[in-house]
């Protein structure tokens, strides 16, 4: 939903990534595919570092491992759906 300036209000959610070690790389690849399906700008934030959720190198640079707390930040017309989709995937990656 557009705000009074014609832009969009940013949505943020925190989640703990839970994934078996053997599936982590596949889970990250699926996460990027899911993020890329949205028009919104989406970032993942871990330990003060921020990466574009649609970028494999960016997401890999965060060193996301099982048990890591991650903030998902989205801005755009489908931001709420993007957050919910990525949050669901990070809680229970089905690869």
C-alpha positions as CSV (number, residue, x, y, z in Angstrom):
1,X,0.0,0.0,0.0
2,X,1.5,3.4,-1.0
3,X,2.0,6.0,1.7
4,X,1.2,9.7,1.3
5,X,4.5,10.4,-0.4
6,X,3.7,7.8,-3.1
7,X,6.3,5.4,-1.7
8,X,5.9,2.3,0.3
9,X,6.3,1.8,4.0
10,X,9.0,-0.8,4.8
11,X,8.1,-4.0,6.5
12,X,10.6,-5.9,8.7
13,X,10.5,-9.3,10.5
14,X,13.0,-11.2,12.5
15,X,13.3,-15.0,12.1
16,X,15.6,-17.8,13.2
17,X,16.9,-19.9,10.3
18,X,16.3,-23.6,11.1
19,X,17.8,-26.1,8.6
20,X,19.8,-29.3,8.6
21,X,23.5,-28.7,7.8
22,X,23.3,-30.8,4.7
23,X,20.4,-28.8,3.2
24,X,21.7,-25.2,4.0
25,X,23.0,-24.4,0.5
26,X,19.9,-25.7,-1.2
27,X,17.7,-23.8,1.2
28,X,19.6,-20.6,0.5
29,X,19.3,-21.2,-3.3
30,X,15.5,-21.7,-2.9
31,X,15.3,-18.6,-0.7
32,X,16.8,-16.5,-3.5
33,X,14.4,-18.0,-6.1
34,X,11.5,-17.1,-3.8
35,X,12.7,-13.6,-3.2
36,X,13.3,-13.0,-6.9
37,X,9.6,-13.7,-7.6
38,X,8.6,-10.5,-5.9
39,X,8.7,-6.9,-7.2
40,X,9.6,-5.5,-3.8
41,X,13.2,-4.7,-2.8
42,X,14.1,-7.4,-0.2
43,X,17.2,-7.4,2.1
44,X,18.4,-10.0,4.7
45,X,20.3,-8.6,7.7
46,X,22.5,-10.6,10.0
47,X,24.9,-9.3,12.6
48,X,24.6,-5.8,11.2
49,X,25.4,-6.8,7.7
50,X,22.8,-6.4,4.9
51,X,22.5,-8.2,1.6
52,X,20.0,-8.2,-1.3
53,X,17.9,-11.3,-0.9
54,X,17.8,-11.8,-4.7
55,X,21.6,-12.0,-4.9
56,X,23.3,-15.4,-4.4
57,X,26.7,-13.8,-3.6
58,X,25.1,-11.3,-1.3
59,X,23.2,-13.9,0.7
60,X,26.2,-16.2,0.8
61,X,28.3,-13.4,2.2
62,X,26.1,-13.3,5.3
63,X,27.2,-16.8,6.2
64,X,23.8,-17.9,7.2
65,X,23.8,-21.1,9.3
66,X,21.1,-23.0,11.2
67,X,20.2,-21.1,14.3
68,X,21.2,-17.7,12.9
69,X,18.8,-14.8,13.6
70,X,18.0,-13.0,10.4
71,X,16.0,-9.8,9.8
72,X,14.0,-9.7,6.6
73,X,13.3,-6.2,5.2
74,X,11.1,-5.6,2.3
75,X,9.9,-2.4,0.5
76,X,7.3,-2.4,-2.3
77,X,3.8,-3.2,-3.2
78,X,4.0,-6.9,-2.4
79,X,6.3,-6.5,0.6
80,X,4.0,-8.2,3.1
81,X,3.5,-11.3,0.9
82,X,7.3,-11.4,0.3
83,X,8.1,-11.3,4.1
84,X,5.5,-14.0,4.9
85,X,6.9,-16.3,2.1
86,X,10.5,-15.9,3.1
87,X,9.8,-16.1,6.8
88,X,7.9,-19.4,6.2
89,X,10.7,-20.8,4.1
90,X,13.4,-19.8,6.7
91,X,11.5,-21.3,9.5
92,X,11.0,-24.6,7.7
93,X,13.0,-24.9,4.5
94,X,11.4,-27.4,2.2
95,X,13.9,-27.9,-0.6
